[in-house]
Amino acid sequence: MIYKLKAPPKCALALGGLAGVLLLVGLVLVWPWWFQNRIYNGQMDGRAAQLARFRSVAAQQPEVGAALARVQRSAQQTRYYISANTTALGAAELQKLVRRITDAHNGKLTSTQALPVEDDGNTVRISIRVHMKLEPRSLAEVLHGLEGGRPLLFVENLSIRSQKRGGRRTRGKKAAAPVHYMLDIRCDLVGYMKDAAG
């Protein structure tokens, strides 16, 4: 006996086809939307955490601003002081500065001598005694270079003497050699260094 198989109802086939189409539409349309939505939710969570960090940093702004202002004031004040770790290095820095300024104006630095250090509380007074020879036209420029720069320096006990060079008559010649004046300058150069304890 041969049995005939019944043809599946057309309704079930249509329903299966409809379910397949809906599944396909769901995969094509809904799956990317759902996946993109998960990505956006993850990004929103990351941005929310970043916003919380920014808010905590913004809450610290007054304290950080005050600390920055203190550092800037301190930096502006420190540039007026000799930047050395010890008083001996401070005196050496002054001597090097005097030599550089004197040499730049064709002068001759005869000698420098470190003077005793004085502690004024928050600052230490560093002094050196300077002996140099300059041409008269260079005097103002050298003094301005010493007192007008950074760190702040002060010239004290300034003594200037004029020395005449040349102008002697030689035997057998009628004209005298040209007279040339040099200034013999002695002074104390004073600068201040921040006390390490203050």
C-alpha positions, 0 to 999 in steps of 0.5 A, a space after each residue: 500500500 502506498 500512502 499519499 502524503 498530504 500537502 502541507 497546508 498553504 497557510 502554514 507555509 505562508 506563516 513560515 515564510 512570514 516568520 522568516 521575513 520578519 526575522 530577516 527584517 528584524 535582523 536587518 533593521 532592529 539588530 543594528 539599531 540595538 547594537 548601536 544603542 548599546 554602543 551609545 549607552 556605553 559612551 554615555 556612561 564613559 562621558 558621565 564618568 568623565 563629567 564627574 571627574 571634571 566637576 571634581 577638578 572644577 571644585 578644586 579650582 579655587 584652591 589650585 588658583 590660590 596655590 598658583 598665585 602664591 607660586 607666581 608671587 614667589 617666583 616674581 620675588 625670587 628673581 630679585 634675589 641672588 640665586 645661589 645655594 650658599 653664601 660663598 656661591 652667592 659671592 662668586 656669582 656677584 664676582 662673575 657678574 662684575 667681571 662680565 659687565 666690566 669686560 663688556 665695557 672694556 674695563 679692567 677688574 683689578 680685584 674683588 674681595 668677599 666681605 662678611 655676610 650679614 643675616 637680616 632674618 629672611 634674607 642674607 646680605 652678600 657683599 663684595 669689595 670691587 676695584 676696577 679701572 674704566 674709561 670715563 665714558 663707560 662709568 655710567 653704563 657699568 653702574 647701570 649694568 650693576 644696579 639695573 639688572 636682576 638680581 637687584 644689586 646696590 653699589 655702596 661706598 663708591 670712590 672714583 679717582 681720575 688717573 692721567 695717562 700720557 701727556 709727557 713730553 719726550 726729549 727732542 719732540 715738540 708735541 706731547 703724547 695725547 692725554 688719556 684719563 682712566 677712572 680708578 673705581 672702588 666700591 662695595 657691591 651688595 646683593 641679597 639672597 633668600 635665607 634657606 630657613 626663611 
